[in-house]
Amino acid sequence: MQAAVFRVYGGPDVIDITELPEPAMYAPDQVLIEVHAVALNPLDTRIRRGELSFFVRQSWPARLGHDVFATVLACGNKVTHLRVGDKVAGFIDRSHCPSLMGFVRGGALAQRIVVRANTLCAVRGAATADVAALGLAGQTASQALLDKTHIQPGQKVLINGASGGVGSMAVQIARQLGAEVTAVAGAEHCHWLEALGATRVLDYRTEQVLGDVQYDVIYDVVGVLKPAQARSSLQAGGIFISNIPSLRGMLRAALSRLLPTWRPRFAVVWVKPDYRAMERLLSWYACGKIQPAVSARFNWSQVREAFEYMESPRSYGKTLVLLGKL
């Protein structure tokens, strides 16, 4: 079986496609899947560079990839929501049990993998490999805007970093909730973001992001805005959400929960695989309410090139690696 691995930390050039033993199921809640497509994430880049080595202990050679579109080949005897032959998608975890801290064990960039079944959802009806792009990005945006807030129709939402995978999903989810969405991105993505549902697009290079408008939610996907600076741009009772976990951010979030008068309200998204959130995303996808924002697709032999593209300034939305027949 072929898999994409790396043996030292570094750039895309450290990735190799190599032969590994066929995976085996060890637990009754696992499934064996044949992978058709994998959506890349900045998380994969940070793992490959060693930026998360303090949190994620690697076994070498290390594996990459977290989002899949696949077919179920075998099911453990406790798996009830999936059957052999089902097309599935999700943000996978190869660990035998969930981490208390929320860390996942990736490795989706392989021809076949064994994962916990509750990280996958069946894809009903017609679907393409693009549904792989709904996994981590869609669940991150969903957990930020549905779990951390109670957005009402007509409320104003600012999404900073809207042209990436999480940001583009957040734009669509906020619109589905009836919000007026201001998206912050490069000017070259203006028309694309408007097509996804943004009411207004601000060019971060030439326009002031935090100005006179007050928002009910400020979602800083890329982690460059300061909560203290955003205070005057939030409505009373508004909330500032960050995608970038830090000790300072965790403390601020804890104080925000414990002290009702703490301003601005603050939350940090620490995404975990959630098949119910994935079910909701797939339901919206089936109805045409959201679309996976895929900007480039690469073949299995082009894994390095796929990472080079995703990590370049010209990328937007999601980048897919296609492993074979769909």
C-alpha beads as a LAMMPS data file, in Angstrom:
LAMMPS data file: protein, C-alpha beads

326 atoms
325 bonds

1 atom types
1 bond types

-500.0 500.0 xlo xhi
-500.0 500.0 ylo yhi
-500.0 500.0 zlo zhi

Masses

1 110.0

Atoms # bond

1 1 1 0.000 0.000 0.000
2 1 1 1.282 3.465 -0.880
3 1 1 1.251 6.410 1.540
4 1 1 2.727 9.905 1.655
5 1 1 5.231 10.179 4.520
6 1 1 8.029 12.378 5.813
7 1 1 11.066 11.373 7.871
8 1 1 12.404 14.797 8.869
9 1 1 10.714 18.132 9.444
10 1 1 10.869 20.598 6.566
11 1 1 9.257 21.845 3.377
12 1 1 7.241 19.932 0.760
13 1 1 10.472 18.383 -0.547
14 1 1 10.675 16.082 2.529
15 1 1 7.492 14.243 1.457
16 1 1 7.881 10.834 -0.199
17 1 1 5.391 8.298 -1.489
18 1 1 6.438 4.952 -0.072
19 1 1 5.163 1.409 0.436
20 1 1 3.709 0.601 3.873
21 1 1 2.049 -2.546 5.248
22 1 1 -1.679 -2.877 4.687
23 1 1 -3.633 -1.405 7.625
24 1 1 -5.559 -3.713 9.951
25 1 1 -8.577 -3.032 12.171
26 1 1 -7.974 -3.511 15.892
27 1 1 -11.181 -2.155 17.420
28 1 1 -14.902 -2.843 16.841
29 1 1 -15.657 0.864 16.236
30 1 1 -13.214 1.197 13.331
31 1 1 -13.628 1.025 9.564
32 1 1 -11.211 0.255 6.745
33 1 1 -11.600 2.705 3.842
34 1 1 -10.198 3.110 0.349
35 1 1 -9.227 6.758 -0.098
36 1 1 -10.218 8.547 -3.310
37 1 1 -9.396 12.163 -2.457
38 1 1 -7.752 14.140 0.334
39 1 1 -8.156 17.869 1.016
40 1 1 -4.990 19.495 2.353
41 1 1 -4.997 21.831 5.358
42 1 1 -2.584 24.313 6.952
43 1 1 -2.595 21.851 9.871
44 1 1 -0.714 19.387 7.655
45 1 1 1.892 22.043 6.891
46 1 1 2.394 22.889 10.558
47 1 1 2.813 19.207 11.442
48 1 1 5.314 18.659 8.613
49 1 1 7.355 21.714 9.655
50 1 1 7.498 20.523 13.271
51 1 1 5.579 23.517 14.600
52 1 1 3.276 21.253 16.627
53 1 1 5.922 18.775 17.791
54 1 1 5.361 19.863 21.413
55 1 1 1.716 18.741 21.148
56 1 1 1.800 15.962 18.536
57 1 1 4.250 13.118 19.117
58 1 1 5.239 11.589 15.785
59 1 1 5.982 7.980 14.985
60 1 1 8.394 7.807 12.079
61 1 1 7.898 7.812 9.171
62 1 1 5.202 10.385 9.913
63 1 1 1.925 10.660 7.992
64 1 1 -0.097 13.579 6.608
65 1 1 -3.699 14.327 5.657
66 1 1 -6.925 14.675 7.647
67 1 1 -9.852 15.149 5.219
68 1 1 -11.088 12.340 2.983
69 1 1 -13.592 11.190 0.418
70 1 1 -13.501 7.386 0.434
71 1 1 -15.317 4.048 0.167
72 1 1 -15.878 1.710 3.129
73 1 1 -14.157 -1.669 2.628
74 1 1 -14.813 -3.231 6.062
75 1 1 -16.629 -2.341 9.292
76 1 1 -16.060 -3.293 12.916
77 1 1 -18.957 -5.097 14.600
78 1 1 -19.970 -2.026 16.630
79 1 1 -20.294 0.248 13.598
80 1 1 -23.985 0.848 12.876
81 1 1 -24.200 4.004 10.762
82 1 1 -21.945 2.802 7.922
83 1 1 -21.958 -0.219 5.620
84 1 1 -19.443 -1.794 3.264
85 1 1 -19.626 0.043 -0.061
86 1 1 -20.754 3.378 1.409
87 1 1 -19.126 6.508 0.046
88 1 1 -17.966 8.526 3.067
89 1 1 -16.373 11.860 3.911
90 1 1 -14.974 13.380 7.065
91 1 1 -12.187 14.784 9.221
92 1 1 -10.490 11.540 10.228
93 1 1 -8.662 10.301 13.298
94 1 1 -6.559 7.103 13.180
95 1 1 -6.256 6.992 16.994
96 1 1 -8.052 4.153 18.757
97 1 1 -9.797 6.612 21.074
98 1 1 -10.305 10.412 21.092
99 1 1 -7.555 12.499 22.675
100 1 1 -8.537 14.327 25.859
101 1 1 -6.807 17.425 24.433
102 1 1 -8.515 17.112 21.061
103 1 1 -5.441 16.169 19.023
104 1 1 -6.040 13.822 16.115
105 1 1 -3.825 11.324 14.348
106 1 1 -3.925 12.033 10.626
107 1 1 -2.575 9.963 7.784
108 1 1 -5.305 10.256 5.160
109 1 1 -2.741 10.548 2.337
110 1 1 -2.668 6.817 1.723
111 1 1 -4.463 4.349 -0.513
112 1 1 -6.177 2.655 2.435
113 1 1 -6.490 3.598 6.106
114 1 1 -8.235 2.434 9.272
115 1 1 -10.073 5.145 11.225
116 1 1 -12.698 5.513 13.936
117 1 1 -16.092 5.240 12.261
118 1 1 -17.547 8.176 14.200
119 1 1 -15.281 10.581 12.293
120 1 1 -16.970 9.696 8.982
121 1 1 -20.404 10.267 7.453
122 1 1 -22.059 8.464 4.584
123 1 1 -22.437 10.601 1.470
124 1 1 -25.904 9.958 0.054
125 1 1 -26.784 10.680 -3.556
126 1 1 -24.465 12.074 -6.197
127 1 1 -21.202 13.488 -4.889
128 1 1 -17.771 14.355 -6.169
129 1 1 -14.322 14.217 -4.615
130 1 1 -14.814 17.870 -3.641
131 1 1 -16.794 16.801 -0.550
132 1 1 -13.425 15.974 1.049
133 1 1 -13.001 19.745 1.357
134 1 1 -15.914 19.955 3.819
135 1 1 -14.092 18.060 6.590
136 1 1 -11.764 20.001 8.867
137 1 1 -12.501 23.405 7.308
138 1 1 -16.257 22.973 7.372
139 1 1 -16.315 21.585 10.897
140 1 1 -14.040 24.377 12.169
141 1 1 -16.302 27.052 10.697
142 1 1 -19.383 25.198 11.911
143 1 1 -18.112 24.860 15.476
144 1 1 -17.151 28.558 15.488
145 1 1 -20.421 29.967 14.157
146 1 1 -22.955 27.408 15.421
147 1 1 -21.464 26.293 18.755
148 1 1 -19.826 29.532 19.933
149 1 1 -22.525 31.978 18.797
150 1 1 -26.273 32.302 18.320
151 1 1 -26.354 34.249 15.070
152 1 1 -29.762 35.693 14.230
153 1 1 -30.981 36.834 10.794
154 1 1 -29.816 40.366 10.026
155 1 1 -26.895 40.342 12.440
156 1 1 -23.506 41.496 11.169
157 1 1 -20.579 39.055 10.950
158 1 1 -16.981 39.917 10.028
159 1 1 -14.796 37.056 8.762
160 1 1 -11.091 37.888 8.599
161 1 1 -9.195 35.510 6.303
162 1 1 -12.236 34.667 4.195
163 1 1 -10.441 33.324 1.121
164 1 1 -9.007 30.211 2.801
165 1 1 -10.698 26.883 3.368
166 1 1 -12.181 27.748 6.794
167 1 1 -12.982 31.338 5.849
168 1 1 -14.828 30.435 2.663
169 1 1 -16.928 27.893 4.578
170 1 1 -17.604 30.456 7.320
171 1 1 -18.921 32.934 4.741
172 1 1 -21.404 30.359 3.463
173 1 1 -22.510 29.162 6.905
174 1 1 -23.048 32.720 8.158
175 1 1 -25.181 33.475 5.089
176 1 1 -27.226 30.325 5.715
177 1 1 -27.945 31.699 9.185
178 1 1 -29.207 34.942 7.641
179 1 1 -26.297 37.173 8.640
180 1 1 -24.894 40.133 6.746
181 1 1 -21.358 38.967 6.023
182 1 1 -18.309 41.184 5.626
183 1 1 -15.411 39.141 4.231
184 1 1 -11.777 40.274 4.544
185 1 1 -9.427 38.992 1.830
186 1 1 -7.321 40.092 -1.113
187 1 1 -9.084 42.123 -3.800
188 1 1 -8.503 39.321 -6.322
189 1 1 -11.017 37.162 -4.405
190 1 1 -13.770 39.795 -4.213
191 1 1 -16.143 38.432 -6.873
192 1 1 -15.644 34.833 -5.762
193 1 1 -16.529 35.674 -2.143
194 1 1 -19.564 37.670 -3.223
195 1 1 -20.713 34.611 -5.175
196 1 1 -20.362 32.560 -1.967
197 1 1 -22.627 34.991 -0.136
198 1 1 -20.512 37.844 1.222
199 1 1 -22.472 41.095 1.468
200 1 1 -19.283 43.143 1.387
201 1 1 -15.604 42.341 0.779
202 1 1 -12.758 44.372 2.301
203 1 1 -9.295 44.290 0.742
204 1 1 -6.958 43.870 3.715
205 1 1 -4.125 45.461 1.736
206 1 1 -5.849 48.802 1.148
207 1 1 -8.844 49.058 3.498
208 1 1 -9.174 49.353 7.260
209 1 1 -10.581 46.106 8.600
210 1 1 -11.890 47.468 11.893
211 1 1 -13.612 50.763 11.167
212 1 1 -16.899 52.433 12.040
213 1 1 -19.127 49.388 11.511
214 1 1 -20.058 47.400 14.610
215 1 1 -20.430 43.632 14.332
216 1 1 -22.216 40.992 16.362
217 1 1 -19.484 38.450 15.567
218 1 1 -15.856 38.958 14.551
219 1 1 -14.336 35.670 13.436
220 1 1 -10.560 35.997 13.025
221 1 1 -9.670 32.876 11.056
222 1 1 -6.022 33.830 10.528
223 1 1 -5.273 35.145 14.023
224 1 1 -3.953 38.637 13.231
225 1 1 -6.571 40.857 14.874
226 1 1 -6.300 41.861 18.535
227 1 1 -9.389 41.445 20.752
228 1 1 -8.636 44.735 22.524
229 1 1 -8.566 46.562 19.181
230 1 1 -11.800 44.889 18.124
231 1 1 -13.715 45.971 21.235
232 1 1 -15.009 49.182 19.678
233 1 1 -16.082 47.268 16.551
234 1 1 -18.311 44.850 18.482
235 1 1 -21.932 45.402 19.393
236 1 1 -22.865 45.103 23.066
237 1 1 -22.901 41.381 23.707
238 1 1 -20.866 40.688 20.566
239 1 1 -18.193 38.015 20.473
240 1 1 -14.647 37.769 19.093
241 1 1 -13.676 34.259 17.911
242 1 1 -10.119 33.153 17.163
243 1 1 -8.921 30.084 15.292
244 1 1 -5.418 30.244 16.764
245 1 1 -5.072 28.516 20.158
246 1 1 -2.589 29.994 22.629
247 1 1 -2.218 29.989 26.401
248 1 1 -3.192 33.657 26.517
249 1 1 -6.197 33.001 24.316
250 1 1 -7.304 30.031 26.417
251 1 1 -7.108 32.166 29.567
252 1 1 -9.067 34.964 27.910
253 1 1 -11.724 32.483 26.763
254 1 1 -12.004 31.002 30.275
255 1 1 -12.452 34.456 31.825
256 1 1 -15.060 35.282 29.198
257 1 1 -17.073 32.194 30.189
258 1 1 -16.719 32.745 33.938
259 1 1 -17.303 36.498 34.023
260 1 1 -20.485 37.595 32.210
261 1 1 -19.334 41.231 32.220
262 1 1 -15.959 40.454 30.563
263 1 1 -15.614 42.464 27.346
264 1 1 -15.176 41.649 24.623
265 1 1 -16.602 38.159 24.850
266 1 1 -13.946 35.827 23.506
267 1 1 -13.819 32.222 22.285
268 1 1 -11.189 29.951 20.775
269 1 1 -12.074 27.196 18.316
270 1 1 -10.273 23.910 18.971
271 1 1 -11.848 21.718 16.327
272 1 1 -12.528 18.044 16.938
273 1 1 -13.964 15.475 14.502
274 1 1 -17.750 15.592 14.815
275 1 1 -19.788 13.408 12.497
276 1 1 -23.039 15.201 13.410
277 1 1 -21.522 18.486 12.240
278 1 1 -20.366 16.666 9.105
279 1 1 -23.900 15.338 8.572
280 1 1 -25.235 18.899 8.673
281 1 1 -22.607 20.092 6.194
282 1 1 -23.361 17.221 3.819
283 1 1 -27.094 17.946 4.095
284 1 1 -26.491 21.589 3.142
285 1 1 -24.209 20.430 0.317
286 1 1 -26.878 18.045 -1.025
287 1 1 -29.406 20.896 -1.061
288 1 1 -26.997 23.244 -2.822
289 1 1 -26.836 25.605 0.163
290 1 1 -23.040 25.374 0.473
291 1 1 -20.318 24.315 -1.926
292 1 1 -16.792 23.065 -1.275
293 1 1 -14.456 25.862 -2.343
294 1 1 -11.824 23.897 -4.289
295 1 1 -9.297 25.918 -6.275
296 1 1 -6.859 23.196 -7.432
297 1 1 -6.674 19.426 -7.847
298 1 1 -3.488 17.355 -8.079
299 1 1 -2.810 13.705 -8.878
300 1 1 -1.318 11.266 -6.358
301 1 1 2.136 11.600 -7.902
302 1 1 1.974 15.389 -7.374
303 1 1 1.678 15.479 -3.576
304 1 1 4.702 17.757 -3.199
305 1 1 3.361 20.126 -5.856
306 1 1 -0.027 20.165 -4.102
307 1 1 1.582 21.331 -0.849
308 1 1 3.700 23.894 -2.692
309 1 1 0.547 25.333 -4.252
310 1 1 -1.453 25.349 -0.998
311 1 1 1.389 27.138 0.801
312 1 1 1.848 29.751 -1.955
313 1 1 0.254 33.230 -2.020
314 1 1 -1.757 32.342 -5.130
315 1 1 -3.815 29.621 -3.431
316 1 1 -7.345 30.122 -2.144
317 1 1 -10.096 27.835 -0.903
318 1 1 -9.055 24.189 -0.727
319 1 1 -6.461 22.026 -2.491
320 1 1 -7.266 18.392 -3.321
321 1 1 -5.054 15.364 -3.954
322 1 1 -6.788 12.682 -6.048
323 1 1 -5.627 9.128 -5.383
324 1 1 -7.388 7.185 -8.119
325 1 1 -10.797 6.014 -9.257
326 1 1 -13.835 7.664 -7.671

Bonds

1 1 1 2
2 1 2 3
3 1 3 4
4 1 4 5
5 1 5 6
6 1 6 7
7 1 7 8
8 1 8 9
9 1 9 10
10 1 10 11
11 1 11 12
12 1 12 13
13 1 13 14
14 1 14 15
15 1 15 16
16 1 16 17
17 1 17 18
18 1 18 19
19 1 19 20
20 1 20 21
21 1 21 22
22 1 22 23
23 1 23 24
24 1 24 25
25 1 25 26
26 1 26 27
27 1 27 28
28 1 28 29
29 1 29 30
30 1 30 31
31 1 31 32
32 1 32 33
33 1 33 34
34 1 34 35
35 1 35 36
36 1 36 37
37 1 37 38
38 1 38 39
39 1 39 40
40 1 40 41
41 1 41 42
42 1 42 43
43 1 43 44
44 1 44 45
45 1 45 46
46 1 46 47
47 1 47 48
48 1 48 49
49 1 49 50
50 1 50 51
51 1 51 52
52 1 52 53
53 1 53 54
54 1 54 55
55 1 55 56
56 1 56 57
57 1 57 58
58 1 58 59
59 1 59 60
60 1 60 61
61 1 61 62
62 1 62 63
63 1 63 64
64 1 64 65
65 1 65 66
66 1 66 67
67 1 67 68
68 1 68 69
69 1 69 70
70 1 70 71
71 1 71 72
72 1 72 73
73 1 73 74
74 1 74 75
75 1 75 76
76 1 76 77
77 1 77 78
78 1 78 79
79 1 79 80
80 1 80 81
81 1 81 82
82 1 82 83
83 1 83 84
84 1 84 85
85 1 85 86
86 1 86 87
87 1 87 88
88 1 88 89
89 1 89 90
90 1 90 91
91 1 91 92
92 1 92 93
93 1 93 94
94 1 94 95
95 1 95 96
96 1 96 97
97 1 97 98
98 1 98 99
99 1 99 100
100 1 100 101
101 1 101 102
102 1 102 103
103 1 103 104
104 1 104 105
105 1 105 106
106 1 106 107
107 1 107 108
108 1 108 109
109 1 109 110
110 1 110 111
111 1 111 112
112 1 112 113
113 1 113 114
114 1 114 115
115 1 115 116
116 1 116 117
117 1 117 118
118 1 118 119
119 1 119 120
120 1 120 121
121 1 121 122
122 1 122 123
123 1 123 124
124 1 124 125
125 1 125 126
126 1 126 127
127 1 127 128
128 1 128 129
129 1 129 130
130 1 130 131
131 1 131 132
132 1 132 133
133 1 133 134
134 1 134 135
135 1 135 136
136 1 136 137
137 1 137 138
138 1 138 139
139 1 139 140
140 1 140 141
141 1 141 142
142 1 142 143
143 1 143 144
144 1 144 145
145 1 145 146
146 1 146 147
147 1 147 148
148 1 148 149
149 1 149 150
150 1 150 151
151 1 151 152
152 1 152 153
153 1 153 154
154 1 154 155
155 1 155 156
156 1 156 157
157 1 157 158
158 1 158 159
159 1 159 160
160 1 160 161
161 1 161 162
162 1 162 163
163 1 163 164
164 1 164 165
165 1 165 166
166 1 166 167
167 1 167 168
168 1 168 169
169 1 169 170
170 1 170 171
171 1 171 172
172 1 172 173
173 1 173 174
174 1 174 175
175 1 175 176
176 1 176 177
177 1 177 178
178 1 178 179
179 1 179 180
180 1 180 181
181 1 181 182
182 1 182 183
183 1 183 184
184 1 184 185
185 1 185 186
186 1 186 187
187 1 187 188
188 1 188 189
189 1 189 190
190 1 190 191
191 1 191 192
192 1 192 193
193 1 193 194
194 1 194 195
195 1 195 196
196 1 196 197
197 1 197 198
198 1 198 199
199 1 199 200
200 1 200 201
201 1 201 202
202 1 202 203
203 1 203 204
204 1 204 205
205 1 205 206
206 1 206 207
207 1 207 208
208 1 208 209
209 1 209 210
210 1 210 211
211 1 211 212
212 1 212 213
213 1 213 214
214 1 214 215
215 1 215 216
216 1 216 217
217 1 217 218
218 1 218 219
219 1 219 220
220 1 220 221
221 1 221 222
222 1 222 223
223 1 223 224
224 1 224 225
225 1 225 226
226 1 226 227
227 1 227 228
228 1 228 229
229 1 229 230
230 1 230 231
231 1 231 232
232 1 232 233
233 1 233 234
234 1 234 235
235 1 235 236
236 1 236 237
237 1 237 238
238 1 238 239
239 1 239 240
240 1 240 241
241 1 241 242
242 1 242 243
243 1 243 244
244 1 244 245
245 1 245 246
246 1 246 247
247 1 247 248
248 1 248 249
249 1 249 250
250 1 250 251
251 1 251 252
252 1 252 253
253 1 253 254
254 1 254 255
255 1 255 256
256 1 256 257
257 1 257 258
258 1 258 259
259 1 259 260
260 1 260 261
261 1 261 262
262 1 262 263
263 1 263 264
264 1 264 265
265 1 265 266
266 1 266 267
267 1 267 268
268 1 268 269
269 1 269 270
270 1 270 271
271 1 271 272
272 1 272 273
273 1 273 274
274 1 274 275
275 1 275 276
276 1 276 277
277 1 277 278
278 1 278 279
279 1 279 280
280 1 280 281
281 1 281 282
282 1 282 283
283 1 283 284
284 1 284 285
285 1 285 286
286 1 286 287
287 1 287 288
288 1 288 289
289 1 289 290
290 1 290 291
291 1 291 292
292 1 292 293
293 1 293 294
294 1 294 295
295 1 295 296
296 1 296 297
297 1 297 298
298 1 298 299
299 1 299 300
300 1 300 301
301 1 301 302
302 1 302 303
303 1 303 304
304 1 304 305
305 1 305 306
306 1 306 307
307 1 307 308
308 1 308 309
309 1 309 310
310 1 310 311
311 1 311 312
312 1 312 313
313 1 313 314
314 1 314 315
315 1 315 316
316 1 316 317
317 1 317 318
318 1 318 319
319 1 319 320
320 1 320 321
321 1 321 322
322 1 322 323
323 1 323 324
324 1 324 325
325 1 325 326
